[in-house]
């Protein structure tokens, strides 16, 4: 059969996040059969949002089982791909009359057994998107595209002239790393709206991140500690309102953030579909775990512009210029001038994200002895005790700057490092934003969550094949299963070899 005559029906009724994952499926089908027609069957609430995909020729809205079945049969599809795999879609497929039918393997039984009895299964190690793509194999469709691309989707933007937008607010009150990963959104917004002033709402500990960006006009502090968690909502909303904001973009997905945006009175409020307060936004855009958080945040701009743009790399060069002198003095006093410096961050807000401190101590000692480098330990107040223990155990001569730098000075310090070794943490993202080759050690979290070190030349060391990973979005206080294998099974040799390789590449 000629591919130009192929009519492919893809069934995925909901939800928006899962439907966004289908993008590589459409692209691979079109790559194999350029002249085919692809129809996507979805629920009505997703039809308008999905109509802009370049590889979807038609949207079929689900109108109930019998009416939809009649419409499918009347369309005379040649191929049917069921990527929902519920009883309803399986029955639609069975009675569709389509000659070539495939369905993805949801592994429902394996999931139930794992949730109820904690019975592991290799099938659970595969991501949903990987299972979607496997469903194409019986049709001999090569898998050329494996991940969604930001520009695959077009959403109907708010009808708002760029000239009308004078003040834009970006609301990000999450952790340090999340704030760093918001900077491409700020920079891209500034390019798209050069005449507008950009305001940022953030927590007190992250103010320095944004104050040092030339694109930011003003930082609004949102104090969420103590009673500020409740009453601070009204104070912050009032501060936003006083700035006459035209559009507010909310990458932070908490209910409190959405509520604050609503109470601020800003007419155009844009957040993600999985936000706890999504009903408080005037527009939502899809959220997917399959791309990096820095790129994912840029989806918010699709709510106000129809332009096709590519994601920007993390770039905070120039931030912290006023701290250069103090950092240079600190390095001079520590006797680090002229030496090859490796940044090391052994801490984290979450204990389970920390590679064992004795491993960091052995690594630092070995790098100094075999590679001739000096390790500079960084961290905040909560990392002080841990960093001192690492220094005592290292049998080397690391420089301990934990608690000794401000956030701005930490940014200024980054350019002195040839390599940065870290747990999954905020300083990891600062390092990548300053172009420092970054070696990250991941345990309870995984790259699929979208928070890995962004950019080329960076690397993640992790234990493959553990069905309990990830155990949480951010990590936790202790391993839920008690074995902590995700971190304990990562050896010093493995991290050392990766560090040596990255140093050779960087110095070569």
N, C-alpha and C positions, 0 to 999 in steps of 0.2 A: 504493500500500500504506500502510495506517495505521501511524504510527510505533509505536503501542503493541504491534503484532504483530512488529516488527522484533527479530530475535535476532542479535546481533553477536558474532562470535568474533574476538578479537584474539590473534594468536600472537606471543609473544616469550618464548622458552624460558629465556634467561639474558642477561646476568648481573644481579644485583640493582641495580647502579648504572644500567644501561641501562633496566631495568624501571621504576625510579622516574621516569625521564624521560617515561614514557608518561602520566603523570597528566593533562597538558593534553589529550591525545588523548581520554581517557575523558570529561573534562568537556565538551569540545566536542561529542562525540557525544550526550551526555545533554542538552545545551542545545538541540541540533537536534531530537532525538527523545526527549522527556522520558519517554515510557512504554516505551522499549525495554529489552531485557535484554542486558547485556554480560557475556560470558564471557571470561576470560583464560586462555590455555593457557600453562603454565609448567612448569619442572622441579619435582620434588617438594620439593627443599630450599628453594624460595622460597614454597611454597604458604601456609604458616602466617603468614609475615611479611606477605604481601600481602592477606590475607583481610579486613583492616579498612578498605579504601578505600571511601568512600561511593558511588562510581560504578561499582564492580565488583559485579555481582550474583552471580557464580559463579566459582569457580576450577576449572579443568580441569587435572589433573595429567598430564603426558606419561609414558606407560607403555610406550613402545616404538612403532615406526611403525604396525604393523598394528592393535594394540588401540586406539591413539589415533584412527586413521582410522575404525575402526568406530564409536567413540564420537561422533566428529564427524558422521558420516553419519546416525547415529540421532537426533541432536539437531535436525536440520532447520533449521540456521541460515539466515537470509536474507542475511546479509552476512558476509564474511570479510576481515579486514585482517591481512596478513602483514607484521609489523614486525621480523622476524628475517632473512628473505631469504637463507636457506641452501638447499642442494639439498633437504634433508629437509623444510623447511617449504614449499618450492615444490611438492614432490610431494604433500604433504598437501593443499595448496590445490587442485592440479590434479584430484585424485581425490575431493575432498570432496563434490562435488555441490551446493555452495553457488552460487546464481545470480549474486550480486554479489560479485566478488572484486577486491581491490586489494592491491598490494604496494609497499612503499617502495623507493626507488632508493638502494641502498647505494653506487653508483658504485665498485664493486670494481675495475674495470679502471683507472680514473683513480687510485685509491689505489696500486695496484701499480706503475703507471708512474712515479708520483711518488717512491715509496720506492726503486725500483730505478734509475730514470734521472733523477730530479729534474725530471720533466716537469710543469709547473704546469697546473692546470685550474680554471676557475671553479667547477666542481662541488665542489671541495674546500674552498671558502670557506664553504660552508653547514654549520651545526652539525647533528648527527644529529637533534636535536629538530625543527629546521626541516624536515628531510626527512620525518620522521614525519608532521608536520602537513600537508605537501604531499600526502600519500597520501589525505587526506580530501577533497580538492577535487573529484575525479570524482563524489563523492556529494553535491556542493553543500552541504557542511557549512561554515558560516562559522567562521573562526578567531578566536574571541573570547578564548580563554585561550592564552597563549603560553609561560608558564613554570610550573614546578612550584611548589606552595605547601607550606610546612612542614606545614600542618594537613590536607593531603590524605591523609596516611598515618597509620595507627594501628598500632602494633606491640604485641605482647603484652609487657607490662611484667613485670619480676621481681616475684614475689609477696612484697612487702616492705611492711610497714606503715610509714607515715611516723613513727609514734611510735618505731619500732625504730631509725630512722636518727638517730644522734646526731652522727656525724662523717663528713663528705664531703670527699674529696680530688679536686682537679682538677689533672691532670698536663699542663703545657704548657711544654716546654723548647726551643721553637723561637725564631725571630727576634723582634725587638721588635714588628713589626707584627702577627705572629701572636698575640703575648701580649695586645696591645691588643684584638684581635678576640675574645679569650676572655672579656673582661669582661662582655658580656651574659649569657654562660652562668653566670658567677659570680652575677650579680645576680638572674637568674631562679631559680637554685638556692636562693638565700637566701629568695626569696619563697615558693617551694614548700615549703621545709623551714625555717621560721622558728626552730624549736627547735634546729637542728643547727649545729655549728661547721664552718666551711669552711676547709680547708687547701689551699694551692696549692704545687705543685712547679714550680720554674722555674730558669733559669740565672742566675748571679750578676749579669749585666748588666741583667736585667729585674726585679730584686727590687723596685725603687722603684715600678714600675707597680702591683704588687699590695699593697705595704705601705700605700699611700695609699687603698685601698678599705675602706670601713667594714665591708663584708660579710666580709672575710677575717680569720680568727682568727689564722692563723700561716702564714708562708712558709717552705717547706723548700727549701734551696738545693741544686741538683744541678750540680756542677761537671764539665763534660764535656771539659775541656781535658787534654791530655797523658794520663797514665795513668788520670786520672779517667774517661776515655771507657770504660775497661774496668772497673776496680775500683770506680769511683764508683757503678756499678749496685748493688753490694751495700751500700755505705754509704747510698745514698739509700733503698733498699728497707728497710733497718733503721730509718731515720728515720721512714718512713711507718708501719711496723709498730708503732713505739713510740707512735703517736698513736691507736691503736685505731680505725682507719678502718673504717666499715661499707660504704661504696661509693666506688669510684674511677672517675672519668670521664676518659678519655684522648683529647682531641682531636688530640694529636700522633700522627702515623701511622707513626713509626719502629719497627723491631723492638726497639731498645734500650728505648724507653718501655714497650712491651708486656711485655718481659721484666722490667723493674723492677717493674711493677705485679704481675706474677705472683709474683715473689720476695718481695714485701711481705706476702704471705699474706692480702690483702684478699679476702673471699669473693665480693663482687659487683664484677666488673671489666667496664667497658663501653667499647668502642672502635668504630671504623668498619670496615665490611666490606672496605675496601681497605688497611687497615693491614698492614704487613709482618709483624706478629706477631699477626694476628687470631685465630689458633688458641689463643692464650694468654689470650684474654678469655672470660668466662663468657657474654657476650652481645655481639653486634655489631648496629649499625644502619646503614642504607644511607648511602652517600656519593654526592653528585652535584655536578658542577661548575656546574650551572645556577642555583645560588643563591649569594648572598654568603656568605663564610666566617663572618661573624658569626652569620648565621641557621643555617648548616650545623652549627655547633657545638651549637646547641640540640637537634638531632636526638638527641644523646646522652641527653637527659632522657627521651626516649620509651622508654628502656630500663627506667626505674624508675617512671614515672607514666603514667596513662592519660588525664590531663587534656588538654583542648583549649586550647592557649595560643598567643598570637601572639608573634612575635619582638619583642625590645626594641631600641630605637635604641641606638647607641653613646652612652654618657654617663659621662664621668669628672669631671663638675663637682664641685668640692670637693676632688678629689685635688690634693695639692701646696699646700694652704693655708698651710703653714708656710714655703713658699718665696716667698710673695707679697712679703714685705718686701724680700728680697734682689734680686728681679727688678725691683721698683720703683726700687730704688737704682741698679741697673745701667742702667736706661733713663734715669734722671735724669742720671747721669754721662756717658751717651752723647749727651745733648742731645735726647732723643727725646720728652720730655714734650709733650703737646698736639699731636703730629703724627699724621698717618694712617700707620699702620705696616702693611707687607705682609711676611709671613713668606716666606722663600725657602729651600728646601732643594735645592741642586744636586747632592748626593751620593747614593751608594747603595753597598751592600755589593757589588753586581754592576756592573762597568763598563758593560755594554751597556744598563743601565737609565738611564744618565746622558745627558740631553740635552747637546749640546756646550757646554762652559763659555763659549765666546765668544758663544753665543746667549743664555745667561743674563746675561752682561755687557751685551749690547746691550739686552736686555729691561729690566734694572734701570735703565739710563741713560734709556731712553725713558719708563719709568713715572715716574721722578723729574721729567723735563723736561715731559712732557705732562699728567701726572695729579697732580703735586705731592705724591707719596707718598714715604715713606722705606722702603727695603727693609732688612729685618733677616735676615741670613744665619744659619742654624742648622746644626748638624751635630756629629758626634762626632770622635774623634781621627783617623780615617781620612779625614775630610773637610777637614782643616785646610789642606793644601796647595792643594787645589782651590778652597776658598773664598777664599783669599788671591789666587789667580790671577784669580778672578772680580772681586774688588774692584779689582785693578790695571787690568783691562781695561775696567771699566764706565764710566769717564769720568763718574762720579756720586759720591754720598757715602753708600754703604750702610754699615750697622752690622754688623760681623762678630762674631757671638756663637758661632761654631763653636768647640767644645771649652770654652767659657767657662761653660756651664750644666750642672748635673747633670740627670739625667732628670726629677727632681721639679721643678726650676726650669724646664725646657723646658715641662712641663705648665702651670706657672703663667704662663709667658710667652704661651701660646697665646691667652689671653683678651684680650690687647692687640692682636691682629691683626684687621684688617678682611678680609683674604684671605690664603690660604696657597697658594703655588705650589711644586710639588714633583715629583720623579720618583716612580715607584712604590716606596714606601719605608715604613719604620716611622713616621717623623714624620707622614706623610700620614694614617695611621690615628689618631694622637694628635690631630691637628687636627680631624678629623671627630668624634672623641669629645668634643671641647670645643665643638662647634657652630660651628667656624670654616668659612666657605665655602671650599671646597678645589678648586683647579684642578690636576689631575694630568696629567703628560705620560707617556704609555705608549708604549714601543717594542717590545721583545721579548716582553712579556707582553700579555695582552688582558683585557678585562672579563669574558669568559666563564670565566676561571679563578677568579673569585669574590673577588678582592682589590682591587676598585676602591673609590674613596672612597665610603663608605656614607652614605646619607641624602639627603634632598631638597636641591636647590640646589647640589650639587657637580657637577663636570664633568670629563670626560676628553678630552684632545686626543690624537689618534692618527692614523696613516696608514691609511686604509681600502684594502682590496683587495690587500694584500700576502700572497700565498699562503704565505710562509715564517713568518708570525706565527700563533700564538706559536712561538718556536723552543725554548723551555724553560719549565719551571714557574717558576723564579726568575730567569731571565736567565743570563748567562754572562760570561766574561772578554773574549771577542771575538765578533764576528759570525761565525756558522758559514759564511756565504756571502761574507764579506769586503766587502760594500757598505754595510752599516749604514744602509740606506735608511729603516728604521723610525723612526730618530731624526733623521737628516740631512734628511729631507724635511719635517719639521715646522718651519715658518718662524716667525721672530720676530713677524711681522705677525699670524699666526694666534693665537699665544699672547697677544700684547698685546691683540688685539681681544676675546678671551674674558675676559681679566682686566678690561678696561675695562667690558665688559657686566656681569660679576658684581659689580663695585664699584658700578655705577649701580643695580643691583637691590638690593644690600644697603643702600646709603645712601638709596635712595628710600623 
